[in-house]
Amino acid sequence: MKVLVLGGGVIGVTSAWYLAQAGHEVEVIERQPGPALETSFANAGEISPGYASPWAGPGVPRKAIKWLLMRHGPLVVRPRFDPHQWVWMLQMLRNCTSARYARNKARMVPIAEYSRDCLKDLRATTGIAYDDRAMGTLQVFRTQKQLDDAHKDTEVLAQFGVPYETLDAAGCAGAEPALGAVREKIVGGLRLPGDETGDCQMFTERLAEMARAKGVVFHFGETISAIRAEGGRIVGVTTSAGERRADAYVVALGSYSPQAVRPLGISLPVYPVKGYSITVPIAEEARAPVSTVMDESYKIAITRLGSRIRVGGTAEVAGFDLKLRQPRKDALVHSVTDLFPGGGDIEKATFWCGLRPMTPDGPPVVGATPYANLFLNTGHGTLGWTMSCGSGRVLADLVSGAKPDIDPADVSLARYRAA
């Protein structure tokens, strides 16, 4: 069967890889001149199934007010005359209950854990390398309340058998030796030893090369203007290069997915939430992180990628705005220099932003649509890198008519009809 994948980020490329592995003839359309040049380009670098949690949770509305007032707060809202923005925010608020948080996290952890296993298998069978490490994630708490509240996450982790460790300040320094110099700023932490790190762009570029060797055709620098439907099926995609046809179609366009399917009558609750990152050359090994440290106070991830430190964070609800804003860089610099002083050469930091495709409840949207030959793989939010291989594998199984290894119902578009 011929399958056309729309989008060449990490989600589109992993979808193409697993579809090709399933025996399909695959083509990918991407508007950029190469793979992973938008949201997948410079993300935080963490592969954190244990940290797979919805942003919407109990207490978040109250915390949001505090975050908006903080100098280096993790949340920025720039209201727009956009009904999709307001509807999405209201939907997210609706999910800020204990019951919905538990349900949504329980939906996210299995796909994230499965994805980590798929990535391990891919690495073992292909030898793909991407500045990868498997040394866990350490969520650092600066206040006792943060440490006390960690039980909300550990209960779900225990439910799904995800290994974790609750640490005191000394334990945090044991896991991340450079934190020993700032022990007085930390009360404890939650360590997830099964988490990994890696350069998402490097991975996507190399997987695209491997997919091309398997026969996948990439059409770079090609924009999509319309998805055409007739009689309950998709019959083609109109692009800047003309009409492209296939037997099945996969929308993996990240934050731009809703725009692509809206003319088809499909309501997809995905909205862009901008994130920022800096990439810093390591100045002194002993003062740099060895894996990923999550600074809970500022919701910032600090990740070791080879000879670099990637620092990523901020949730900026501002539509499709891609302006680089100095206060957001200042927040990233503050976090990394506060926890790892002298670890990186801040003067040589490169600054970037990208649009995370967020659903209001947290889990991505993977699978079928009302059109028999149209499938979705989008809405992964901050966890696209974490969930990419698992989502691609589930998607390929569904397109092939095979039963996925995990129940896809929790990440289907149909869950919004049942909500």
Stockholm file with secondary structure:
# STOCKHOLM 1.0

chainA/1-419         MKVLVLGGGVIGVTSAWYLAQAGHEVEVIERQPGPALETSFANAGEISPGYASPWAGPGVPRKAIKWLLMRHGPLVVRPRFDPHQWVWMLQMLRNCTSARYARNKARMVPIAEYSRDCLKDLRATTGIAYDDRAMGTLQVFRTQKQLDDAHKDTEVLAQFGVPYETLDAAGCAGAEPALGAVREKIVGGLRLPGDETGDCQMFTERLAEMARAKGVVFHFGETISAIRAEGGRIVGVTTSAGERRADAYVVALGSYSPQAVRPLGISLPVYPVKGYSITVPIAEEARAPVSTVMDESYKIAITRLGSRIRVGGTAEVAGFDLKLRQPRKDALVHSVTDLFPGGGDIEKATFWCGLRPMTPDGPPVVGATPYANLFLNTGHGTLGWTMSCGSGRVLADLVSGAKPDIDPADVSLARYRAA
#=GR chainA/1-419 SS CEEEEECCSHHHHHHHHHHHHTTCEEEEEESSSSSSCSTTSSCCCEECGGGCCCSCCTTHHHHHHHHHHSTTCSEEECCCSCHHHHHHHHHHHHTCSHHHHHHHHHHHHHHHHHHHHHHHHHHHHHCCCSSCBCCCEEEEESSHHHHHHTHHHHHHHHHTTCCCEEEEHHHHHHHSGGGGGGGGGCCEEEEETTCEECCHHHHHHHHHHHHHHTTCEEEETCCEEEEEEETTEEEEEEETTEEECCSEEEECCGGGHHHHHGGGTCCCCCEEEEEEEEEEEBSCGGGSCSSEEEETTTTEEEEEETTEEEEEEEEEECTTCCCCCHHHHHHHHHHHHHHSTTSBCGGGCEEEEEEEEECSSSSCEEEECSSTTEEEEECCGGGHHHHHHHHHHHHHHHHHTCCCSSCGGGGSTTHHHHC
#=GC SS_cons         CEEEEECCSHHHHHHHHHHHHTTCEEEEEESSSSSSCSTTSSCCCEECGGGCCCSCCTTHHHHHHHHHHSTTCSEEECCCSCHHHHHHHHHHHHTCSHHHHHHHHHHHHHHHHHHHHHHHHHHHHHCCCSSCBCCCEEEEESSHHHHHHTHHHHHHHHHTTCCCEEEEHHHHHHHSGGGGGGGGGCCEEEEETTCEECCHHHHHHHHHHHHHHTTCEEEETCCEEEEEEETTEEEEEEETTEEECCSEEEECCGGGHHHHHGGGTCCCCCEEEEEEEEEEEBSCGGGSCSSEEEETTTTEEEEEETTEEEEEEEEEECTTCCCCCHHHHHHHHHHHHHHSTTSBCGGGCEEEEEEEEECSSSSCEEEECSSTTEEEEECCGGGHHHHHHHHHHHHHHHHHTCCCSSCGGGGSTTHHHHC
//
